[in-house]
Amino acid sequence: MTRETLWLIVGFAGQTVFTGRFVLQWLYSEFKRRSVIPVGFWYLSMLGSALLLSYAVYREDPVFIIGQSFGFLVYLRNLQLIARDKPQEP
């Protein structure tokens, strides 16, 4: 397997995870019978973004790098806000 093939696998894996977050959100919303964004959405967003960012760096694509970098920060911040609002155990 060539280096290029490995990076294509990373890129496709990132895109699959990134798309999977919408499937998760859709199914969870159907289950709740209202529009909801589950915490798992943000974890999948971060994982997909990290994989896509790695692929973009390998490809040396500045547009893709900037876009994924900003998105990663947004996903991280959402997880921080969720953790902050979580009730503390005694």
N, C-alpha and C positions, 0 to 999 in steps of 0.2 A: 504494500500500500504506500503510495507516494505522500509526500508532505501536503501537496495540494488537495489530495483526496481527504486526508485527515481534517484539513481546515474546512473543506466543504461539509464534512460531517458535523463539525462544530457549528457552522453557520446554519445548516438545516435543523440541527437539534435546537439551537437558540430560537429559530423561527417557529418551530413546533411548540416549544414551551411557551413562547410569547403568545401564540394563537390559542393555546390551551387555556390561558387565563380567561379568555372570553367565553369559552365553553363552560368553564367552572362557574363563572359569574351568571351565565344564562341558566344553567341547571339549578344553581342555588336559588336564584330568583324565582324560578318556576316552583321549586320546593316551598319557598316562603310565600309564594303568591303575591310578591311585590318586588320592586327593583331593589336589590341589595348587592353590595360589594363585600364579599367575604375576605377575611384576612389572608387566606390562601392566594387570593388574586394578587396581592402585593408581593408575596414571596415568589410566585411564578413570574411576576413582572421583573423582579430583581434578577432572578436566575436567567430568564430569557435575555434580559438586557445585558447581563455580564457576558453571556456566551456571544451575543451579537456584537458587543463592543470588542471582545477579543478578536472576533473574525474581522471586524472593520479595521482594527489596528494592523492585523496581518495584511489586509488588502490595501492599507494606507489610504483609506477613503475618509477625508476630513469631514465631509458632510455627515456621513454615517457616524463617525466618531463623536462629533459634537452632539448630534441628536440623541445617541444612546447614552452619552455621559450625562446630559441634562435629565433625561428620563430616569436614569439610575438614581440620581439625587432625589428626585421627586418621590420615587418608590420608597427609598430609605426613609425620607422624612415622614411619609405616611405611616410607616411601621413604628417610627419613634412616637408619633402622636397617639397611635393605638396603644402602645406600651405604657405611655404616660397616663392615659385615661383608664387603664386596667386597674381594678380595685386591688389594693395591697392586702396580702394575707397576713393575719396577726402572728 
